[in-house]
Amino acid sequence: MTTFKRESLPGLRSVLLMCVALLAGRELASARDVALVTLKNSRPAAAKSADLSKAIKTTHKWPDGRDLIVVLTEPSSPEMRIVSEKLLSLSSAEFRQSIDAANRNRVVFFVVANNDEVFKTLNANPSAIAFVDVYSINGTVDVWRIDGKLPFDPAYLLHSQ
């Protein structure tokens, strides 16, 4: 049986603390924030979360009656889990089922591989909205305010933590 000398315990504690700090840092590094975007000047860049949730989950239309088109990455991705859980109150599986059901009648949701594809699809569908990682935002889009808040504002709905 291995025994530790009292002198080695501070070193062991340091190693353990470092491991905990690395794991915590890894979680923070993987934290994601999601932004709702549209092409520049294509429509008003603000929405209430309740109206947005209703349009995405059930009606698939804007309050003025226009059809809704949503561009996003894989529903089970970390970014889209934020959207499904915080905005829509759905699990990833329920979100996927909702997407499949909505797309049976007409294409409401474009599910693409990555944020670059989101921007390409958004450019091809100027009236669409899209959910992207905030760090992929470029100058071709307007970022929407949700409940009056932008992605880096405190209490922003689609913040990962």
Buried (B, 14 or more C-beta within 10 A) or exposed (E): EEEEEEEEEEEEEEEEEEEEEEEEEEEEEEEBBBBBBBBEEBBEBBBEBEEBBBBBBEEBEBEEEEEBBBBBBBBEBBBBBBBBBBBBEBBBEBBBEBBEEBBEEEEBBBBBEBBEBBBEBBEEBEBBBBBBBBEBBEEEBBBBBBBEBBBEEEEBBBBBE
